Amino acid sequence: MWLWVFALFYEIGSEYYMMLVPLLMVVLNPRLAVGVLGGMLSIAWAISFFQGVEMATAPEAIERKAAFIRLYNAIFPFDPGTMHTLSVAVFVLLIFWLAAYVTKELLRPGDQVLAR
């Protein structure tokens, strides 16, 4: 249920998804859990990072954040707003897939959910 709540009313922040780690470790097989959780937490971090760069490039903040912006431009050739939007889209797709997958797993007969 938490996955569906986070998917439908999401606030991107990896700390929210850390609450789900113990529950997902029970439902998902370990290899899938490591990949999915690693991806979710990495994308959540990327969203915050790109949003921070986007806000730092605002005209009123540009003088104070010049070194940060130069570092970003040296690493990424793309506009931070584009990267932020792309990372949010990937995250939304991942969280909906994960919620659907976990729901399907939990709807199996009880003896098959944990029999891996």
C-alpha positions in Angstrom: 0.0 0.0 0.0 2.8 2.4 0.8 4.3 1.9 -2.7 1.0 2.9 -4.2 0.7 5.9 -2.0 4.3 7.0 -2.8 3.6 6.3 -6.5 0.4 8.4 -6.7 1.4 11.2 -4.3 5.1 11.0 -4.6 7.6 13.3 -3.0 11.0 12.5 -4.3 13.2 11.9 -1.4 15.3 8.8 -0.8 14.6 9.0 2.9 10.9 8.1 2.3 11.9 5.0 0.4 14.3 3.8 3.0 11.2 3.1 5.1 10.2 0.5 2.5 13.5 -1.4 2.4 12.7 -4.0 5.1 9.2 -4.7 3.5 10.6 -5.0 0.0 13.4 -7.3 1.1 10.8 -9.7 2.3 8.7 -9.6 -0.9 11.3 -9.3 -3.6 14.0 -11.9 -4.3 17.4 -10.7 -3.0 18.9 -10.0 -6.4 16.0 -8.0 -7.7 15.7 -6.2 -4.4 19.3 -5.0 -4.6 18.9 -3.8 -8.2 15.5 -2.1 -7.7 16.4 -0.5 -4.4 19.8 0.7 -5.7 18.1 2.1 -8.7 15.4 3.8 -6.8 17.7 5.4 -4.3 20.2 6.5 -7.0 17.5 8.0 -9.1 16.0 9.8 -6.1 19.4 11.2 -5.3 19.8 12.3 -9.0 16.5 14.1 -8.9 17.6 16.1 -5.9 21.0 16.8 -7.5 19.6 18.1 -10.8 16.9 20.1 -9.0 19.6 21.7 -6.9 21.7 22.6 -10.0 18.6 23.9 -11.7 17.9 26.2 -8.8 21.5 27.3 -8.6 21.4 28.4 -12.2 18.6 30.9 -11.5 19.7 34.5 -12.2 19.5 35.6 -8.6 21.7 32.7 -7.4 24.2 32.6 -10.2 26.9 34.7 -8.5 26.9 32.6 -5.3 26.9 29.2 -7.1 29.4 29.9 -10.0 31.9 27.1 -8.9 29.1 24.6 -8.5 27.6 25.4 -11.9 31.1 25.2 -13.6 31.5 21.7 -12.0 28.1 20.6 -13.3 28.8 21.9 -16.8 32.1 20.0 -16.9 30.4 16.7 -16.0 27.0 17.0 -17.8 26.5 18.5 -21.3 22.7 18.7 -20.7 20.6 21.4 -19.3 19.8 20.7 -15.6 16.1 21.2 -16.1 16.1 18.5 -18.8 18.1 16.1 -16.6 15.7 16.8 -13.7 12.6 16.1 -15.8 14.2 13.0 -17.2 15.2 11.6 -13.8 11.7 12.3 -12.4 10.1 10.4 -15.4 12.4 7.4 -14.9 11.6 7.4 -11.2 7.9 7.5 -11.8 8.1 4.6 -14.2 10.2 2.6 -11.8 7.9 3.2 -8.8 4.8 2.3 -10.7 6.4 -0.9 -12.0 7.6 -1.7 -8.5 4.2 -1.1 -6.9 2.5 -3.3 -9.6 5.2 -6.1 -9.2 4.9 -6.2 -5.4 1.1 -6.2 -5.6 1.2 -9.1 -8.0 3.6 -11.0 -5.7 1.5 -10.4 -2.7 -1.7 -11.6 -4.5 -0.1 -15.0 -5.0 -1.0 -17.8 -2.6 0.9 -17.4 0.7 3.1 -20.4 0.2 4.4 -19.1 -3.1 5.4 -15.5 -2.1 8.4 -16.4 0.0 9.2 -19.8 -1.7 12.2 -18.7 -3.8 
